[in-house]
């Protein structure tokens, strides 16, 4: 992999880690407004607890994938986890939109996860092209 490919992969991976880490903290602290903004629905009772569990998972993903060096290995478990998460969450959010969810942040979240997923895929492809 070229130096620029390593740098690109590291930057995308770091950005994705920051997004998930930050989103996790936001969902842990304020699940009700986050769910409302994302899905356009109110959440209460056990839904708040489930949302916070999702927040803990996002926080953990962001922390586990936090780059520790100047280069990210695209064959690492952390890289694969971040790639798979972004691809699957983008598809799931599109499904939610298609079935009636309509939060203000839904389509921006779909776009963000799609761009991150495609960027990670591009970085993975670039790492194997050299």
GIRA-V752690 format. One record per pair of residues at least 24 apart in sequence whose C-alpha atoms are under 10 Angstrom apart, sorted by sequence separation. I is the first residue (numbers start at 1). J is the second residue. D is the distance in whole Angstrom. If there is no record, write none. Layout:
# GIRA-V752690
[[I	J	D] [I	J	D]]
This chain:
# GIRA-V752690
[[27	51	7] [28	52	5] [31	55	8] [61	85	9] [86	110	9] [89	113	7] [90	114	6] [27	52	6] [28	53	8] [30	55	10] [88	113	9] [89	114	9] [90	115	9] [26	52	9] [27	53	9] [28	54	8] [29	55	9] [86	112	9] [87	113	7] [88	114	9] [90	116	10] [24	51	10] [25	52	9] [27	54	8] [28	55	5] [58	85	10] [86	113	5] [87	114	7] [90	117	8] [24	52	8] [27	55	5] [28	56	7] [85	113	9] [86	114	7] [87	115	9] [89	117	9] [24	53	9] [26	55	7] [27	56	8] [28	57	10] [86	115	9] [87	116	8] [88	117	9] [24	54	7] [25	55	6] [26	56	10] [28	58	10] [83	113	10] [86	116	7] [87	117	5] [23	54	10] [24	55	4] [25	56	8] [27	58	9] [28	59	9] [86	117	5] [87	118	8] [23	55	7] [24	56	6] [25	57	10] [26	58	10] [27	59	9] [85	117	8] [86	118	9] [22	55	9] [23	56	10] [24	57	7] [25	58	8] [26	59	9] [83	116	8] [84	117	8] [87	120	10] [21	55	9] [24	58	5] [25	59	6] [82	116	9] [83	117	5] [86	120	9] [87	121	9] [20	55	9] [21	56	9] [23	58	7] [24	59	4] [25	60	10] [82	117	8] [83	118	8] [21	57	9] [22	58	8] [23	59	7] [24	60	8] [83	119	9] [84	120	10] [20	57	9] [21	58	6] [22	59	7] [24	61	9] [83	120	6] [84	121	10] [20	58	5] [21	59	4] [24	62	8] [82	120	8] [83	121	7] [19	58	9] [20	59	6] [21	60	7] [23	62	9] [24	63	10] [19	59	9] [20	60	8] [21	61	7] [22	62	8] [80	120	9] [17	58	9] [18	59	9] [20	61	7] [21	62	4] [22	63	10] [79	120	8] [80	121	10] [83	124	9] [17	59	9] [20	62	5] [21	63	6] [79	121	10] [17	60	10] [18	61	10] [19	62	7] [20	63	8] [21	64	9] [17	61	7] [18	62	6] [21	65	9] [80	124	9] [16	61	10] [17	62	4] [18	63	8] [20	65	9] [21	66	9] [79	124	9] [16	62	7] [17	63	7] [20	66	10] [74	120	9] [15	62	10] [17	64	8] [18	65	9] [74	121	9] [14	62	9] [17	65	6] [18	66	8] [13	62	10] [16	65	9] [17	66	6] [18	67	10] [74	123	7] [75	124	8] [16	66	9] [17	67	8] [74	124	6] [14	65	8] [15	66	9] [73	124	9] [74	125	9] [13	65	8] [14	66	6] [15	67	10] [74	126	9] [75	127	9] [13	66	8] [14	67	6] [74	127	7] [75	128	10] [13	67	7] [14	68	10] [39	93	9] [73	127	9] [74	128	9] [38	93	9] [10	66	10] [11	67	9] [10	67	7] [39	96	8] [10	68	10] [13	71	10] [14	72	9] [39	97	8] [10	69	9] [11	70	9] [13	72	8] [10	70	7] [11	71	9] [12	72	10] [13	73	10] [40	100	9] [41	101	8] [10	71	6] [11	72	9] [13	74	9] [17	78	10] [39	100	9] [40	101	6] [41	102	8] [9	71	8] [10	72	5] [20	82	9] [39	101	5] [40	102	5] [41	103	7] [7	70	8] [8	71	9] [9	72	6] [10	73	8] [38	101	8] [39	102	6] [40	103	4] [6	70	8] [7	71	7] [8	72	9] [9	73	8] [10	74	9] [38	102	8] [39	103	4] [40	104	7] [6	71	6] [7	72	8] [9	74	8] [13	78	9] [17	82	8] [37	102	9] [38	103	5] [39	104	8] [40	105	9] [5	71	10] [6	72	7] [13	79	7] [16	82	7] [20	86	10] [36	102	9] [37	103	5] [38	104	6] [39	105	8] [40	106	8] [6	73	8] [16	83	9] [36	103	6] [37	104	5] [38	105	5] [39	106	6] [3	71	9] [6	74	9] [35	103	8] [36	104	8] [37	105	5] [38	106	5] [39	107	10] [10	79	10] [13	82	8] [34	103	9] [36	105	9] [37	106	7] [38	107	9] [9	79	9] [13	83	9] [16	86	9] [35	105	9] [36	106	10] [38	108	9] [34	105	9] [35	106	10] [38	109	8] [1	74	10] [19	112	9] [19	113	10] [16	112	9] [16	113	9] [19	116	10] [16	116	7] [15	116	8] [16	117	9] [12	115	10] [13	116	8] [16	119	10] [12	116	7] [13	117	10] [16	120	9] [12	117	9] [13	119	9] [12	119	7] [13	120	7] [12	120	7] [11	120	10] [9	119	8] [10	120	10] [13	123	9] [8	119	9] [9	120	7] [12	123	8] [8	120	9] [9	121	9] [11	123	10] [9	122	9] [10	123	9] [8	122	9] [9	123	5] [8	123	7] [9	124	8] [7	123	9] [5	122	10] [6	123	8] [9	126	9] [5	123	7] [6	124	10] [8	126	9] [9	127	8] [5	124	9] [5	125	10] [6	126	9] [5	126	6] [6	127	8] [1	123	10] [4	126	10] [5	127	7] [1	124	10] [1	125	10] [2	126	9] [5	129	10] [1	126	7] [2	127	8] [5	130	9] [1	127	5] [1	128	7] [2	129	10] [1	129	7] [2	130	7] [1	130	5]]
